[in-house]
Amino acid sequence: MTTPKDIVRDGHDVVSFAYRGDALDTDGDPCYGDLVGLLLSHLDAGSRVLDLGCGCGIPVARDFVARHHHVTGVDISPVQIRRACTLVPSADFICSDMTSTVFPTAGFDAIISLYAIIHVPLEEQRGLFRLISTWLKPGGWLLCTVGHRMWTGTEENWLGVNGGTMSWSHADEDTYGEWLRDLDFQIVRKQFIPDGEGGHTAFLSRRGRRTE
Ligand SMILES: C[S@@+](CC[C@H](N)C(=O)[O-])C[C@H]1O[C@@H](n2cnc3c(N)ncnc32)[C@H](O)[C@@H]1O
């Protein structure tokens, strides 16, 4: 049986180049320009940064983070990871499902996950945020783009690519905010990122010092 994660993995294999070429391309999206910059302004040089759902490593790893920090990128798509290894040779990349990847407790100063958690089945997302909170050092930073309104669905020929079926799963932004606060994150910035007739919500938040 084909699972939603199979669809997401195979879909990103197929649309990888249609989604992002090799050149720096932020589409004017404030997540990449302003919000990644804001997160990086809080880090000391040489920090350890995890990029969950890193795609091909552009623009976050290559054009922003790896210039001054150590990047570990995780992606479920073999094509995305193959490209990332070539495009960002200074970073470490793992081809794996982010929900079942093992990282050391408090191993990262910051975690970035842009437009990726929205591909994880909704019933697994709250548990993923719990894992993220354990992977971050106390006081560590999290930047993620998640759902604005609740919606789950699939699209055929995504980005006009023949065979590029894609699957998404969004909670609404209030739910994500609640999950973050429950996990002792302080929300520093919440921003609506318009996209066509809808959009996503970006949260920049900071892990508290509570231990569980
Ligand atoms: C829309 S792309 C965004 C890529 C990159 N973060 C960016 O902003 O350009 C979403 C990425 O998340 C990855 N992804 C989706 N579900 C995943 C999972 N469960 N584990 C790891 N990666 C996943 C996809 O393969 C894809 O490369």
The ligand as a Gaussian input file, in Angstrom:
#p B3LYP/6-31G(d) Opt

LIG

0 1
 C        8.597000      21.801000      -0.165000
 S       10.163000      21.107000       0.148000
 C       11.002000      22.392000       1.038000
 C       12.491000      22.233000       1.003000
 C       13.281000      23.296000       1.776000
 N       13.013000      23.229000       3.190000
 C       12.945000      24.651000       1.249000
 O       12.325000      25.437000       1.982000
 O       13.322000      24.952000       0.118000
 C        9.802000      19.968000       1.473000
 C       10.935000      18.993000       1.730000
 O       10.623000      18.230000       2.902000
 C       10.984000      16.884000       2.672000
 N       10.194000      16.016000       3.560000
 C        8.857000      15.846000       3.568000
 N        8.484000      14.949000       4.504000
 C        9.632000      14.552000       5.115000
 C        9.920000      13.635000       6.166000
 N        8.951000      12.943000       6.781000
 N       11.203000      13.492000       6.545000
 C       12.205000      14.184000       5.919000
 N       11.982000      15.045000       4.906000
 C       10.723000      15.242000       4.512000
 C       10.678000      16.668000       1.192000
 O       11.333000      15.565000       0.637000
 C       11.122000      18.000000       0.605000
 O       12.452000      17.981000       0.153000

